[in-house]
């Protein structure tokens, strides 16, 4: 497969290295962020339930845990959107240049 | 009056309703056949008629293997997002999570969150690479630079294991649900599910399977949105008022607003989190959806739409659960003997259904009941297609015929496999009627996280992986996941009746998944064979294609 001239050409292209580096850094960075947010939430549940169970404001029944839980859901959606935006724009443009250059 | 048989039947329903968890095994429910519900039956018949029309259309447009396995790559990101969300919004998450909120409030949110966070990770690391490397099954990706025969055999075994356990749980759940909601005998429901699913998949392939899922997703989202709105309208859209009323009515009072007893210790919580997160990324019927879109751009978009819809849906189920605390808990008509301190008629998974009745009357209850049945049908069809693809594309075409079979024969084998799987599913569904199948979906998720996921991730990201490493690691993951579940609380204690489990956790993923990774790593670095060296050398070319999509043939048929 390495004999395919287009593949060799892309591998030698500095833009390819740039794409791979940028995209993997971005992907793993966001993955780490999600893991921190999610396991942060789980650890709070396991170790400090009183924190999550305290009222949001004086006299309210709504607790801090509720908006935090909803926030984990919203953050998941937002980070997904952030990735798709950059990948469908910047990364896809780079990819297109690479493939056109290799033809 | 609850006999042990009724108890086991109830845990059967709990299994299908709560895909990843066995916690509902303690919500004792009597699934006696209820009076025939004509509203629900008529509405289900309308749904069935509509899906059959779609199947006819799909059958006309299904000509080759790409059409059959992957809808010809002609599904848009938005449609695929709806279908993925549909796979996720099972009867389980709808009835199960709202029931969990109804009984323990805040704890329901923990599960919703765990179900959702797998999706961003699938997007960041897997979706576009899968789309660029694979054609019809995820084994296409795993075996891209590794040896076809062993990798595809391993993938097929683990995929079929996942599919089989998932299917049994869904079939048993369908039978129990229909007995309860439609007032029809258990066996009827199983046969209806089996027959319709065979028709969808054999005639309409992936196109019909996807559209059935899309229609159901829209019906479920519409129904759930209506219920949540009706609840919020009663409180002038003030969450504080809604929660205050719920705290007043719920016997646990303020405790429902914070974490309860559900997550006992951090190890159990993390192990569950891993099973949910990585298991999702290894489920064959979910992964195959990435081959139905035309390119990586649409694959990414579909995850964004799916994540948004699933997140929205879980927030709805949370509101529905709290609405049920207020409107169902205070109404004696829904309780055994008209006594609100006793169990709900029909069991622990009923709150969302009674809420439907409370906000929309018996007509709307019929609609929601029909949607619940449609949900099981749609999920079962996807599972069967994934299993059939594994048999025909991986085992038959690439292992048995060694790539010499033609497309027509391969599709024919796939259709025969579908009929076979359908019949087996019906027989198992009937056979397991009175069994506790609660552990089966947990097993499916754990196997997916411990076999498919490590092999897939390493084949994509680690140059050093060789066939030998992948096979040893995959088998280690498969065997350890199954063994630890058998020795754990759900099988050893609950099913086999031993006093204490040998392995203390319900979800073994925290242990079996690292074992699989370790096995893959160790046997790859010890692999000095020429074959292994060639596989490592082929990584760069694979990387070029997975990153750029160059040379990806995909499933686009035109």
Interface residues (C-beta under 8 A of the other chain):
Chain A: X1 X2 X4 X6 X7 X10 X11 X16 X19 X20 X23 X26 X27 X28 X30 X31 X34 X35 X37 X38 X39 X41 X42 X43 X45 X46 X47 X49 X50 X52 X53 X54 X60 X61 X62 X63 X65 X66 X69 X70 X72 X73 X74 X76 X77 X79 X80 X81 X83 X84 X87 X88 X92 X95 X98 X99 X102
Chain B: X106 X109 X110 X112 X113 X114 X116 X117 X119 X120 X121 X123 X124 X125 X128 X239 X240 X243 X244 X247 X254 X257 X258 X259 X263 X265 X266 X269 X270 X273 X277 X296 X297 X300 X301 X303 X304 X307 X308 X311 X314 X315 X537 X538 X540 X541 X542 X543 X544 X545 X547 X548 X549 X550 X551
